[in-house]
Amino acid sequence: MNAAQYKCPNCDAELIFDPATQQLSCEFCRGMFTLEKIKEIYADVAPQTEEENQQQESFESHTNLYQCKSCGAEIMAEDDTTATFCYYCHNPVILAGRLKGEYKPSKIIGFHIKRDEAEQMFKEWCGKKKFIPADFKSQQQLEKMTGLYVPFWVTDCKVYADFHALGKKTRSWTSGSYRYTETKEYDVIRKANITTKGIPADGESKIEDLLMESIEPFDYSALKPFDMSYFSGFFADKYDVDKQAVFPRIKERVETACRNVINQSVTGYSSTVTEHQKYDIERTDWQYIMLPVWFMTYRYQDKIYEFAINGQTGKLAGTPPLDKGKLALASVLFGLGVALVTFLGGQFFI
């Protein structure tokens, strides 16, 4: 006998029937769904077409997976790539096999920023930083900059917002020799269905999430149907963080966005005190896409520093290493300068 199995529409984990609530629950995202709601959601999901099946089979047969034995990174490449290097630790990597069709992205944004433009942006960024190691901005280091397609989960979420607050309106006036203050209190209630669009979270554990968030946003209007030809001359990551793992990050960003929408609607009060607010994600539609990033790592005193440029918009972010020797020398020279000025000033007033 076949058992019916439903996946959570938020994070794709398996749903379990809860006898206490008579609903289906998710142990990962704590979502709760009625049987009717789940059947409605699954009825909207169209089966995969023959063309989609062929595209998936083509992806599997023409995509190699390379693995770094040093740091464990897994790199996607076209089937004509025979050897490459790891853009995290810069060691050679070896062919590990073919990728399964489940790793085939649905959409991709191609690179708009060329390599020479990315290098110039990096040089200008370094020029604004003090006390960085000399070889950090060397030509040898620039050669390690890699054009990388980073895997992203992008979600559209349907959210039910339930907000309660106490609003106060205060006015004061003077009559004769008396000062009066009037305070009126109001129940402020907001119940709304909110849809968030295109909330991203990268699916690569080896790149800092904050770094990827720092080079957002990407312009989704440039999204194209995925094609392996975009990989030509570039590298690509295989995602190692699935929907279940990224959902907490997605949820946090969705709740922040919804909270801002509700707060902006609460106006006209002298003050408000929030008494209750809840944002329930009722449905999440996922897309697995590839986004372009110029990426570079730098090892300094046993610590890895990362630098990234949005390959579409040119927005950049990173944490430069600090050369403590340069900093110490600058401190000494500054101290000597202060001492010299003090000495000369004392001589002048003698």
KOLSE-719649 format. One record per residue: x, y, z of N, C-alpha, C in turn; residue in one letter; residue number from 1. Coordinates in pm, whole numbers, plus 32768, in hexadecimal, padded with zeros to 4 digits. Example, Ala and Ser with C-alpha at 12.3 -4.5 7.8 and 13.67 -1.06 7.14 Angstrom:
residues 2
8527,7DC7,830C,84CE,7E3E,830C,8528,7EB6,830C,A,1
8505,7F1F,82C4,8557,7F96,82CA,850A,8003,8313,S,2
This chain:
residues 350
8055,7F88,8000,8000,8000,8000,8058,807C,8000,M,1
803C,80DD,7FAA,808A,8157,7FA2,805E,81BA,800E,N,2
80BD,81FD,804C,809F,8261,80B2,80A3,82EC,8073,A,3
8042,833F,8095,8040,83C8,8063,80A8,8419,80AE,A,4
80F6,8466,8064,815F,84B7,80A2,8159,8543,8068,Q,5
8152,85A5,80C1,814E,8630,8096,81C9,8678,80CB,Y,6
81F9,86D6,807A,826B,8729,80A1,8239,87B0,80D0,K,7
8284,87EA,812F,8260,886E,8162,826E,88D5,80F2,C,8
8206,8926,80D8,820F,898C,806E,826F,89FD,8090,P,9
829B,8A04,810E,82FB,8A6C,8135,838B,8A3E,8123,N,10
83AE,89C9,815D,843B,89A1,815E,8455,8919,811E,C,11
83EE,88D8,80E9,83FC,885B,809E,841A,87E1,80F7,D,12
8410,87F1,817B,8422,877E,81D4,83A1,872B,81D5,A,13
83AA,86B2,8209,8335,865B,820D,82D1,868C,8276,E,14
8251,868E,8251,81E8,86B4,82AD,81B6,863A,82FB,L,15
8193,8651,8379,8162,85E6,83D0,80DA,860E,8407,I,16
807D,85AF,8406,7FF7,85CC,8439,7FFA,85D2,84D1,F,17
7FC1,8640,8506,7FBD,8656,8596,7F30,8638,85C8,D,18
7F1D,85CB,8612,7E96,85A7,8641,7E58,8611,869B,P,19
7EAA,865A,86E6,7E75,86BC,8745,7E30,8730,86FE,A,20
7E6B,875E,868F,7E33,87D0,8647,7DE6,87A8,85CA,T,21
7DF3,8725,85A4,7DB5,86F4,8529,7DEB,873E,84AE,Q,22
7E6B,8767,84B6,7EAB,87AA,8447,7F31,8767,8428,Q,23
7F69,878C,83B7,7FEE,875C,8392,8055,87C1,83C5,L,24
80BD,8791,8407,8121,87EA,8442,81AB,87CC,840A,S,25
8200,8832,840B,828C,8825,83DF,82E8,8835,8457,C,26
833D,87D3,846D,8397,87D7,84DF,8408,883A,84CD,E,27
8424,8866,8451,8494,88BF,8437,846C,8952,8445,F,28
8401,897C,83FF,83DC,8A0A,8401,8365,8A26,845B,C,29
832F,89BC,849A,82BE,89C9,84F7,823F,89F7,84B1,R,30
8237,89E3,842E,81BE,8A06,83E6,814D,89A5,8404,G,31
80D1,89D7,8400,805B,8986,8416,7FFB,899B,83A1,M,32
7FC7,892D,8369,7F73,8937,82F3,7EFC,88D8,82FF,F,33
7E88,8907,82D6,7E14,88AF,82D1,7E22,8852,8259,T,34
7DDC,87E2,825E,7DDF,8784,81EE,7DA9,87C6,8170,L,35
7D41,8817,817F,7D07,885B,810B,7D6B,88BA,80CA,E,36
7DB8,8903,811F,7E1A,8962,80EB,7E89,891A,809E,K,37
7EB8,88AB,80D2,7F23,8860,808F,7EF2,8827,800A,I,38
7E78,87F2,8009,7E42,87BC,7F8C,7E31,8829,7F24,K,39
7E0A,88A1,7F53,7DFC,8913,7EF8,7E83,893B,7EBD,E,40
7EEA,893C,7F11,7F70,8961,7EE2,7FA4,88FC,7E7E,I,41
7F95,887B,7E9D,7FC8,8813,7E44,7F7A,880D,7DC2,Y,42
7EFB,8836,7DC4,7EAC,8837,7D49,7EDF,889F,7CE8,A,43
7F21,8908,7D1D,7F57,8974,7CC8,7FDC,8950,7C89,D,44
801D,88E4,7CBA,80A1,88BF,7C89,8093,8869,7C0C,V,45
80C3,889F,7B9C,80B8,8857,7B1E,8125,87EC,7B14,A,46
8104,8777,7ADC,816A,870F,7ACB,81D5,873A,7A67,P,47
824A,8700,7A74,82BA,8723,7A1D,829C,86F6,798E,Q,48
82B6,874F,792E,829B,8730,78A1,830C,86DC,7867,T,49
82F4,86A6,77F0,8359,8656,77AC,83D3,86AB,778A,E,50
83BB,8729,7762,842B,8783,7744,8480,879D,77BE,E,51
8440,87AF,7832,848A,87C5,78AF,84D9,8749,78D5,E,52
84A1,86D4,78BC,84EA,8657,78D8,8566,864D,7880,N,53
855A,8672,7801,85CC,866E,77A6,8638,86D0,77CF,Q,54
860E,8748,77FA,866F,87AC,7828,86BA,877A,78A2,Q,55
8674,8738,78FC,86B3,8704,7974,8717,8696,7952,Q,56
86F2,863D,78F5,874D,85D2,78CB,87C8,860C,7886,E,57
87B4,8677,7837,8825,86B7,77F3,8884,86F6,7859,S,58
884C,8733,78BF,889E,876F,7929,88F3,8705,796D,F,59
88B7,8693,798A,8900,8627,79CD,8972,85F1,7977,E,60
895B,85E8,78F6,89BF,85AA,789E,8A2E,860A,7874,S,61
8A18,868D,7884,8A7C,86EF,7856,8AB8,8743,78C6,H,62
8AA5,8719,7941,8ADA,8765,79B2,8B34,870D,7A08,T,63
8BB1,8737,7A18,8C0E,86EF,7A6F,8C0F,872C,7AFB,N,64
8C2E,86D9,7B5B,8C3C,8705,7BE5,8CCC,86EC,7C10,L,65
8D0F,8758,7C3C,8D98,874E,7C6C,8D99,8763,7D02,Y,66
8DF2,871B,7D46,8DF9,8725,7DD7,8E87,8744,7E04,Q,67
8E91,87A6,7E61,8F12,87CA,7E9B,8F2E,8770,7F12,C,68
8F9C,872A,7F10,8FBF,86D0,7F7D,8FF2,871C,7FF7,K,69
9016,879C,7FE4,904B,87EA,8053,8FDD,8825,80AB,S,70
8F79,8867,806B,8F11,88AA,80BA,8E87,886F,80A6,C,71
8E79,8812,8046,8DF8,87D1,8032,8D99,8818,7FD5,G,72
8DC2,8888,7F9A,8D69,88D2,7F40,8D47,887D,7EC5,A,73
8CCD,888F,7E93,8CA0,8848,7E1C,8C7E,88AF,7DB1,E,74
8CBA,889F,7D3C,8CB4,8903,7CD2,8C75,88C7,7C55,I,75
8C16,890F,7C1A,8BD7,88E3,7B9E,8C25,891A,7B27,M,76
8C2C,88CB,7ABC,8C6D,88F9,7A42,8C32,88B0,79CB,A,77
8C47,88E8,7954,8C18,88A8,78DA,8C61,8824,78C4,E,78
8C29,87D0,786D,8C63,874B,785B,8CE8,874D,7811,D,79
8D0F,87BF,77D2,8D90,87C3,778F,8DFF,87F5,77EB,D,80
8DDE,8815,7869,8E43,883B,78CB,8E83,87BC,7903,T,81
8F07,87B7,7901,8F4B,873E,792F,8F95,8753,79B2,T,82
8FBB,87CF,79D0,9001,87EA,7A4D,8FED,887C,7A72,A,83
8FE9,8897,7AF0,8FD7,8921,7B1C,9011,8930,7BA8,T,84
8FF7,89A3,7BE8,902A,89B9,7C6E,8FB9,89E8,7CC9,F,85
8FD0,89E0,7D4B,8F6C,8A08,7DAD,8F7A,8A9D,7DC7,C,86
8F0E,8AE7,7DB7,8F15,8B78,7DC9,8F11,8BA0,7E5B,Y,87
8F05,8B3D,7EB8,8F0B,8B5A,7F47,8F9A,8B4D,7F7C,Y,88
8FDA,8ADC,7F5F,9060,8AC5,7F95,90CB,8AC0,7F28,C,89
90A0,8AC6,7EA6,90FB,8AD0,7E33,914F,8A52,7E1D,H,90
9120,89E3,7E51,9160,8963,7E34,911D,8921,7DBC,N,91
9165,88C8,7D74,9127,8881,7D03,90B2,882C,7D33,P,92
904E,881B,7CDC,8FDD,87C5,7CFD,8FD4,8755,7C95,V,93
8F90,86E9,7CB8,8F88,8676,7C60,8EF6,8659,7C3D,I,94
8EE2,8618,7BCB,8E5D,85F6,7B9E,8E1D,8593,7BFF,L,95
8DA2,85B3,7C2B,8D5F,855C,7C8C,8CE8,8514,7C50,A,96
8CB7,853E,7BDB,8C46,84FA,7B9E,8BE5,855B,7B5F,G,97
8B6F,8529,7B42,8B05,857A,7B05,8AA7,85B2,7B6E,R,98
8A68,8621,7B4C,8A05,865C,7BA4,897A,8625,7B84,L,99
892A,8611,7BEB,88A0,85E7,7BD6,884C,865F,7BAB,K,100
87DF,8640,7B66,8789,86A8,7B2F,874B,8702,7B97,G,101
8741,86D4,7C14,8707,8727,7C7D,8758,87A5,7C98,E,102
87D6,87A5,7C6B,882C,881A,7C7E,8825,887A,7C08,Y,103
87D0,885D,7BA9,87C1,88B5,7B35,8773,8933,7B5D,K,104
87AE,89AA,7B4F,8766,8A26,7B6F,86F6,8A3E,7B0A,P,105
8694,8A8E,7B32,8629,8AB0,7AD5,864A,8B30,7A88,S,106
8691,8B8D,7AC9,86B1,8C0D,7A89,8742,8C34,7AA7,K,107
8773,8C94,7A5A,87FC,8CC4,7A6D,8805,8D56,7A3F,I,108
885C,8DA3,7A80,8880,8E29,7A52,8912,8E24,7A26,I,109
892B,8E47,79AA,89B3,8E44,7977,8A07,8EB8,79AD,G,110
8A8B,8EAA,79A0,8AE6,8F14,79CD,8AD5,8F91,7975,F,111
8ACD,9004,79B7,8ACD,9085,7972,8B53,90CE,7987,H,112
8B96,90B0,79F7,8C17,90EE,7A16,8C87,9096,79E3,I,113
8CDC,90D0,798B,8D4C,9083,7954,8DBF,907B,79B8,K,114
8E1B,901F,799E,8E88,9008,79FD,8EDC,9086,7A14,R,115
8F01,90CC,79A9,8F56,9141,79BB,8F0D,91AE,7A0B,D,116
8E89,91B6,79FC,8E3C,9216,7A4A,8E3A,91EE,7ADD,E,117
8E2D,916C,7AF7,8E2D,913B,7B81,8EB3,9155,7BC4,A,118
8F20,913F,7B7B,8FA5,9156,7BB2,8FBA,91EA,7BD4,E,119
8F89,9242,7B7C,8F98,92D2,7B94,8F47,92FA,7C10,Q,120
8ED0,92C1,7C20,8E7E,92DD,7C96,8EC6,92B1,7D15,M,121
8F08,923E,7D0E,8F52,920B,7D82,8FC7,9267,7DA5,F,122
900F,9296,7D3F,9081,92F0,7D57,9052,9374,7D97,K,123
8FE3,93AA,7D66,8FAF,9426,7D9E,8F81,9411,7E2E,E,124
8F46,939E,7E4A,8F1B,937D,7ED2,8F94,9373,7F2E,W,125
8FFE,9333,7EFF,9079,9327,7F4F,90B8,93B0,7F69,C,126
90AB,940A,7F06,90E6,948E,7F16,90A9,94DE,7F87,G,127
9031,94BA,7FB1,8FEE,9500,801E,900A,94C0,80A6,K,128
9053,9450,80A5,906E,9408,8122,90FE,9420,814D,K,129
9112,9432,81CE,9197,9447,8204,91C7,93C9,824C,K,130
9249,93BB,8251,9289,9351,82A0,9264,92C5,826F,F,131
9256,92B2,81EA,9240,922C,81B6,92C4,91F5,8183,I,132
92D7,9171,8187,9354,9134,8156,936C,9157,80C4,P,133
93EA,916A,80A0,940C,9193,8018,93E0,912C,7FB1,A,134
93F0,90A9,7FD0,93D0,9044,7F6C,9339,902E,7F5F,D,135
92E8,906C,7FB5,9257,905E,7FAB,9224,909C,7F29,F,136
9266,9105,7EFB,923C,9147,7E7F,92A0,9130,7E0E,K,137
92EF,90C6,7E19,9352,90A5,7DB2,930E,9064,7D3A,S,138
9355,9061,7CCA,9320,9023,7C51,930A,8F8D,7C67,Q,139
9362,8F50,7CB5,9353,8EC2,7CD3,92D0,8EA7,7D1E,Q,140
92AC,8F00,7D7A,922E,8EF0,7DC2,91B7,8F0A,7D66,Q,141
91C5,8F6E,7D0C,9158,8F8C,7CAF,9138,8F16,7C55,L,142
919D,8EC6,7C34,9187,8E51,7BDF,912F,8DE9,7C22,E,143
911F,8DF3,7CA7,90CB,8D94,7CF0,9038,8DBD,7CEF,K,144
901B,8E34,7CBC,8F8F,8E5D,7CB3,8F47,8E04,7C4F,M,145
8ED5,8DCF,7C75,8E8E,8D6A,7C27,8E02,8D98,7C05,T,146
8DDE,8D88,7B87,8D54,8D9E,7B5E,8D02,8D24,7B85,G,147
8CA7,8D36,7BE3,8C64,8CC4,7C21,8BCC,8CD6,7C1D,L,148
8B87,8C70,7BEF,8AF5,8C6E,7BFB,8AD2,8C2E,7C80,Y,149
8A95,8C7D,7CD7,8A73,8C50,7D5E,89E1,8C1F,7D60,V,150
89C7,8BAB,7D9C,893E,8B78,7DA2,88EB,8BC6,7E09,P,151
8875,8BEF,7DE2,881A,8C38,7E3A,8791,8BF7,7E38,F,152
8754,8BF5,7EAE,86C5,8BD7,7EB9,867D,8C5D,7EBF,W,153
861D,8C71,7E67,85CF,8CEC,7E64,853C,8CC7,7E79,V,154
84FA,8D0D,7ED5,8474,8CE4,7EFD,840F,8D56,7EF4,T,155
8394,8D2F,7ED1,8320,8D86,7EDE,82CB,8D4B,7F50,D,156
82A6,8D9D,7FAF,825E,8D6B,8025,81D8,8DB1,8035,C,157
8173,8D62,8056,80F1,8D98,807C,80E8,8D94,8113,K,158
80D2,8E09,814E,80D9,8E17,81DF,8057,8E51,8216,V,159
802A,8E19,8286,7FB9,8E53,82CD,7FEF,8E9F,8346,Y,160
7FD2,8F22,834C,8004,8F78,83B7,7F95,8F95,841A,A,161
7FB5,8F87,8499,7F56,8FA4,8505,7F9E,8FFF,8569,D,162
7F72,907E,856F,7FB9,90E5,85BD,7F57,912D,8618,F,163
7F7B,9139,8699,7F2A,9184,86FA,7F87,91E2,8747,H,164
7F59,925D,8759,7FA8,92BF,87A5,7F4A,9320,87EC,A,165
7F81,9365,884D,7F3A,93D0,8892,7F6F,9455,885F,L,166
7F17,94A0,881F,7F3F,9522,87EB,7F0B,9593,8844,G,167
7F5D,95F7,8855,7F36,9668,88A8,7F40,96EA,8859,K,168
7ED9,973F,886A,7EDC,97C5,8831,7ED5,9829,88A3,K,169
7F37,987D,88AD,7F41,98DB,891C,7F41,996B,88E9,T,170
7EF2,99BC,892B,7EF4,9A4C,8908,7EF0,9A9D,898B,R,171
7F30,9B11,898A,7F37,9B67,8A00,7F0F,9BF5,89DA,S,172
7ED3,9C3A,8A3C,7EAE,9CC4,8A24,7EA9,9D0F,8AA9,W,173
7EAE,9D90,8AA0,7EAA,9DE6,8B18,7E29,9E37,8B18,T,174
7DE9,9E39,8B8C,7D71,9E8A,8B9D,7D7C,9ED4,8C22,S,175
7D86,9F56,8C18,7D9B,9FA5,8C90,7E22,9F85,8CCC,G,176
7E21,9F66,8D4A,7EA0,9F44,8D8D,7EB5,9EAD,8D97,S,177
7E67,9E5F,8D4B,7E71,9DCD,8D53,7EA5,9D93,8CCD,Y,178
7EF1,9D28,8CDD,7F24,9CDD,8C69,7EDE,9C56,8C65,R,179
7E9C,9C36,8BF4,7E4F,9BBB,8BE8,7E94,9B5B,8B84,Y,180
7E8B,9ADC,8BA1,7EBE,9A74,8B46,7E52,9A09,8B37,T,181
7E32,99EB,8ABB,7DCE,9984,8A9C,7E10,9910,8A53,E,182
7DF8,9898,8A82,7E2F,9820,8A42,7DBE,97C1,8A1D,T,183
7DB8,979F,89A0,7D55,973D,8970,7D9E,96BE,8945,K,184
7D66,964D,896C,7DA2,95CC,894B,7D4E,9583,88E3,E,185
7D94,953D,8887,7D51,94F7,881A,7D8A,946A,880D,Y,186
7D33,940B,87EB,7D61,9386,87C4,7D88,938C,8731,D,187
7E06,9375,8716,7E38,9378,868D,7E45,92E7,865D,V,188
7DF8,92C2,85FA,7DF6,9237,85CA,7E10,9235,8535,I,189
7E6A,91DD,850E,7E86,91C5,8481,7E82,9130,8466,R,190
7E29,9106,840F,7E24,907B,83E0,7E2E,9082,8349,K,191
7E95,9045,8313,7EAE,9058,8284,7EEE,8FDD,8245,A,192
7ED2,8FCA,81C5,7F19,8F67,8174,7F85,8FB0,8125,N,193
8000,8F8C,813B,8072,8FCF,80FC,80BE,8F6C,80A7,I,194
80E6,8F95,8031,8138,8F41,7FD9,81C1,8F81,7FC9,T,195
8229,8F37,7FEA,82B2,8F66,7FD3,82EA,8F21,7F57,T,196
8336,8F6A,7F09,8369,8F36,7E8B,8402,8F34,7E8A,K,197
843A,8EC5,7E5A,84C9,8EBF,7E3D,8523,8ECB,7EB5,G,198
8500,8E8D,7F26,8557,8E8F,7F9B,85C7,8E2A,7F85,I,199
8647,8E55,7F83,86B5,8DF9,7F62,86FF,8DC3,7FDC,P,200
873B,8D4E,7FCB,8799,8D16,802D,87F8,8CBB,7FE0,A,201
887A,8CD2,7FF1,88DA,8C81,7FA4,88DD,8BF3,7FDC,D,202
88F7,8B94,7F81,88F9,8B07,7FA6,8985,8ACE,7FAF,G,203
89E8,8B23,7FCE,8A74,8AF7,7FD7,8AA5,8B11,8064,E,204
8ACB,8AA6,80AA,8AF3,8AB3,8137,8B7E,8AEF,8147,S,205
8BD3,8AE7,80E1,8C5D,8B15,80EF,8C6C,8BAC,80DC,K,206
8C03,8BEF,80AC,8C07,8C80,809E,8BB3,8CBD,810E,I,207
8BE7,8D24,814D,8BA0,8D64,81BA,8B1A,8D9D,8189,E,208
8AAF,8D7E,81D1,8A2B,8DB0,81AC,8A28,8E48,81AB,D,209
8A68,8E85,820D,8A68,8F17,8217,8AAD,8F56,819F,L,210
8B15,8F15,816B,8B5B,8F49,80F6,8AFE,8F4B,807E,L,211
8AB3,8EDE,8069,8A57,8ED7,7FF8,89E4,8F3C,8009,M,212
89B5,8F4D,8083,894B,8FB0,809A,897D,903E,8083,E,213
89FF,9053,8099,8A38,90D9,808D,8A42,9108,7FFC,S,214
8A43,90A9,7F9C,8A4D,90D2,7F0F,89C5,90CD,7ECA,I,215
895C,90B3,7F15,88D5,90BB,7EDC,88B0,914E,7ECA,E,216
8849,916C,7E79,87F2,910D,7E35,8821,90EE,7DA8,P,217
87EA,9081,7D70,87F8,9062,7CE2,8777,908D,7C9C,F,218
8783,90AF,7C1E,870E,90D8,7BD0,86D3,905C,7B8E,D,219
8664,902B,7BC7,8629,8FAF,7B95,85EB,8FBC,7B0B,Y,220
85DA,9036,7ADB,85A2,9045,7A54,8602,900E,79EA,S,221
8680,8FF9,7A11,86E3,8FC2,79B3,86EB,8F2A,79B8,A,222
8697,8EEA,7A08,8699,8E57,7A12,8676,8E19,798B,L,223
86C3,8DB2,7967,86AC,8D67,78EB,869D,8CD3,790C,K,224
8659,8C88,78B6,8654,8BF7,78CB,86E2,8BBE,78CE,P,225
86FA,8B60,7927,8781,8B2C,7939,87B2,8AE7,78BB,F,226
8831,8B02,789C,8875,8AC1,782D,8907,8AAF,7854,D,227
893F,8A38,7838,89C9,8A1B,785F,8A2E,8A76,781A,M,228
8A07,8AB5,77AB,8A65,8B0B,7762,8A91,8B82,77B6,S,229
8A40,8BA9,781A,8A67,8C18,7871,8AE3,8BF6,78C3,Y,230
8AFC,8B74,78DA,8B6E,8B4A,792B,8BF2,8B57,78E1,F,231
8BEE,8B68,785E,8C69,8B6C,7810,8CC3,8BDE,783F,S,232
8D3C,8BBB,786C,8D9C,8C1D,789C,8D8B,8C41,792E,G,233
8D29,8C04,7972,8D0E,8C22,79FE,8D03,8BA1,7A4F,F,234
8CFC,8BB1,7AD1,8CE6,8B40,7B2B,8C59,8B48,7B62,F,235
8C2D,8ADA,7B9E,8BA8,8AD7,7BDB,8BAB,8A7D,7C55,A,236
8B5F,8AA4,7CBA,8B56,8A56,7D34,8ADE,89F9,7D30,D,237
8AEE,8985,7D6B,8A7E,892A,7D85,8A48,894C,7E0F,K,238
89C6,895F,7E1C,8993,8985,7E9F,89A7,8914,7F02,Y,239
89CB,8938,7F7C,89D7,88D6,7FE8,8984,88FF,8061,D,240
8931,8967,8050,88D3,8990,80B6,8848,8989,8076,V,241
87F4,892C,80A4,8774,8916,8061,8707,8972,8098,D,242
868D,895F,8066,861E,89B6,808C,8605,89B5,8123,K,243
860B,893F,815E,85F0,8935,81ED,8653,8987,823E,Q,244
86D2,8985,8211,873C,89CA,825C,8735,8A61,824A,A,245
870D,8A91,81D3,8709,8B22,81BD,8687,8B61,81EB,V,246
8622,8B0F,8204,859E,8B48,8225,85A1,8BA5,829E,F,247
85EB,8B86,830B,85EF,8BE6,837A,8620,8C70,8350,P,248
8682,8C76,82F4,86B2,8CF7,82C3,8647,8D3C,8270,R,249
8605,8CF0,821C,8597,8D27,81CB,852A,8D5D,8227,I,250
8504,8D0F,828A,8499,8D35,82E5,84BA,8DB6,832E,K,251
8536,8DC3,835C,855F,8E3C,83A4,8554,8EB7,834B,E,252
857F,8EAA,82CD,857A,8F1B,8272,84EA,8F3D,824B,R,253
8498,8ED6,823C,840B,8EED,821B,83C5,8F35,828F,V,254
83DD,8F07,830A,839C,8F45,837D,83C8,8FD6,838E,E,255
8448,8FF1,8374,8479,907B,837B,8433,90D4,8315,T,256
8424,90A0,829A,83E2,90ED,8231,834F,9107,8253,A,257
830B,90A0,8286,827E,90B0,82AA,826E,910F,8320,C,258
82C7,9106,8380,82C2,915F,83F4,82CF,91F1,83C8,R,259
8328,9209,8368,833A,9291,8335,82BB,92C4,82EF,N,260
827A,926B,82A3,81FE,9292,825E,8193,92B8,82C2,V,261
8182,9265,8329,811C,9280,838F,813D,9301,83DB,I,262
81BA,9311,8404,81E1,9388,8450,81C9,9409,8401,N,263
81E1,9402,837E,81CD,9479,832A,8139,949E,831F,Q,264
80E2,943B,8338,8052,9457,832F,801A,9491,83B0,S,265
8068,948B,841C,803A,94BD,849D,806D,954C,84AF,V,266
8019,95AB,848F,8041,9639,8495,7FD5,968A,84DD,T,267
7FF9,9703,8502,7F99,975F,853D,7F8D,9757,85D3,G,268
7FE3,9709,8613,7FDE,96FB,86A5,8057,973E,86E4,Y,269
8043,9771,875D,80B5,97AB,87A6,8117,9740,87CF,S,270
80E2,96CA,87EF,8137,9658,8811,80E8,95D7,87FE,S,271
812F,9569,87E9,80EF,94E7,87DE,8140,9481,882E,T,272
80FA,9423,8869,813A,93B5,88B2,8106,9333,8876,V,273
815F,92E6,883B,8136,9268,87FD,8114,9201,8869,T,274
809E,91C9,885E,8072,9164,88BE,807D,90D6,8887,E,275
806E,90C9,8804,8073,9044,87C6,808D,9055,8731,H,276
80E6,9004,86FB,80F9,9000,866B,8128,8F75,8643,Q,277
80ED,8F43,85D8,810D,8EBE,85A7,8104,8EBE,8510,K,278
8166,8E7D,84D2,816B,8E78,8440,8178,8DE5,8417,Y,279
810B,8DAC,83E9,8107,8D1F,83C3,811C,8D10,832D,D,280
8186,8CC8,8307,819E,8CAB,8279,8145,8C36,8252,I,281
80E4,8C4F,81FB,8084,8BE9,81D7,80AE,8B9A,815C,E,282
8100,8BD7,8109,812F,8B91,8091,81AF,8BD2,805E,R,283
820A,8B80,802F,8287,8BB1,7FF7,82A0,8B70,7F6F,T,284
82B4,8BC2,7F0A,82D5,8B91,7E84,836A,8BA6,7E6D,D,285
83B0,8B39,7E4D,8442,8B3B,7E44,8473,8B3D,7DB4,W,286
84E2,8B82,7D9E,852F,8B76,7D22,85C2,8B60,7D47,Q,287
8602,8B06,7CFE,8691,8AEF,7D10,86D7,8B2E,7C99,Y,288
8727,8B98,7CB3,8763,8BE3,7C46,87F9,8BF6,7C5E,I,289
883F,8C20,7BF4,88CE,8C3E,7BFA,88E3,8CD4,7BE6,M,290
8930,8D11,7C41,894B,8DA0,7C39,89E1,8DBA,7C2E,L,291
8A0B,8E1E,7BDF,8A99,8E34,7BC1,8AE2,8E83,7C2C,P,292
8B55,8E50,7C56,8BA6,8E91,7CBD,8C3A,8E85,7C99,V,293
8C83,8EF4,7C9E,8D15,8EEE,7C99,8D44,8ED9,7D28,W,294
8D8A,8E6B,7D3E,8DA7,8E3F,7DC6,8E3E,8E28,7DD7,F,295
8E71,8E4C,7E4E,8F00,8E3A,7E68,8F15,8E20,7EFC,M,296
8F70,8DC4,7F1A,8F96,8DAA,7FA5,902A,8DCC,7FB7,T,297
904E,8DEA,8032,90D8,8E0E,8053,90F8,8DD6,80DD,Y,298
9161,8D88,80E6,918B,8D4F,8166,91F7,8DA8,81A3,R,299
91DE,8DD5,821E,923F,8E2A,8264,9241,8E03,82F7,Y,300
92B5,8DD7,8325,92C8,8DAD,83B0,925D,8D48,83DA,Q,301
9251,8CDF,8387,91F8,8C6C,83A2,9163,8C91,83A6,D,302
9140,8D01,8368,90B4,8D28,835F,9090,8D46,82CE,K,303
9018,8D18,82A3,8FEC,8D2E,821B,8F96,8DAD,8214,I,304
8FBB,8E07,81BA,8F6E,8E81,81A1,8F29,8E74,8119,Y,305
8EAA,8E9F,8112,8E5D,8E92,8097,8E38,8F1B,805F,E,306
8E38,8F22,7FDC,8E15,8F9D,7F94,8DB8,8F76,7F21,F,307
8D4F,8FC5,7F0A,8CEF,8FA3,7EA1,8CBC,9020,7E5B,A,308
8CA1,9011,7DD9,8C64,907B,7D88,8BE9,9040,7D45,I,309
8B7A,9086,7D4E,8B02,905F,7D05,8B22,9065,7C70,N,310
8B1D,8FF3,7C2D,8B44,8FEA,7BA0,8AE1,902A,7B42,G,311
8A70,9059,7B76,8A0D,909E,7B25,8A10,9134,7B3B,Q,312
8A17,915F,7BBB,8A0B,91EE,7BDA,8A90,9230,7BFF,T,313
8AF5,91E0,7C28,8B74,9219,7C51,8B7D,923D,7CE3,G,314
8B15,9224,7D30,8B1A,9240,7DC0,8B7C,91E0,7E02,K,315
8BD3,9213,7E58,8C3B,91BF,7E91,8C3A,91C2,7F29,L,316
8C79,915B,7F64,8C80,9151,7FF5,8CF2,90F3,8019,A,317
8D27,9105,8091,8D93,90AF,80C0,8DD1,90E8,813D,G,318
8E1F,9097,8180,8E68,90C3,81F7,8EFD,90B9,81DB,T,319
8F44,9129,81D2,8FD3,9123,81B0,9025,90F5,8228,P,320
9092,90AD,820F,90EB,9087,827E,9137,9100,82B2,P,321
915C,90FC,8330,91A4,916B,836F,9235,9144,8385,L,322
9291,918E,8347,9320,9177,835B,9349,91BA,83DE,D,323
935A,916A,8447,9377,91A1,84CC,9400,91E4,84D0,K,324
945C,91B5,8479,94DF,91F4,8472,94D6,9283,8440,G,325
9488,9298,83D7,9473,931F,83A2,942D,9377,8408,K,326
93CA,933D,844C,9381,9389,84B0,93DB,93B3,8524,L,327
9431,9356,854F,948C,9375,85BE,94EF,93E2,8595,A,328
9523,93D7,8519,9582,943C,84E7,953F,94C4,84DF,L,329
94C2,94C8,84AE,947A,9547,84A5,9462,9582,8530,A,330
9447,952C,8590,942F,955C,8619,94AE,9598,8654,S,331
951F,9554,863A,95A0,9587,866B,95C0,960D,862C,V,332
95AF,9617,85A7,95CD,9694,8562,9571,9705,8592,L,333
94F3,96E2,85AB,9495,9747,85DD,94BF,9776,8668,F,334
94E7,9717,86BD,9514,973A,8743,9590,9792,8741,G,335
95EF,9771,86E5,9667,97C3,86D8,9644,9850,86A9,L,336
95E4,9855,864D,95BA,98D8,861A,957D,992F,8688,G,337
9528,98F1,86DA,94EB,993B,8748,9555,996A,87AC,V,338
95B5,990F,87C9,961F,9932,8828,9675,99A5,87F3,A,339
9691,99A2,876D,96E3,9A0B,8730,969B,9A91,8736,L,340
961A,9A91,8716,95CD,9B0D,871B,95C9,9B44,87A8,V,341
95B7,9AEC,880A,95B3,9B16,8896,9639,9B53,88C1,T,342
96A7,9B10,8897,972D,9B42,88BA,9748,9BCA,887C,F,343
9729,9BD6,87F9,9740,9C56,87B6,96E9,9CC4,87EE,L,344
9670,9CA1,8812,9618,9D03,884E,964B,9D32,88D3,G,345
9683,9CD7,8922,96BD,9CFC,89A3,9736,9D57,8990,G,346
978B,9D38,892C,9801,9D8A,8911,97D8,9E17,88E6,Q,347
9768,9E1E,889A,973D,9EA0,8867,9714,9EFF,88D8,F,348
96D7,9EC6,8942,96A6,9F1B,89AF,970B,9F30,8A1E,F,349
9782,9EF7,8A11,97EA,9F0E,8A79,981E,9F9D,8A6F,I,350
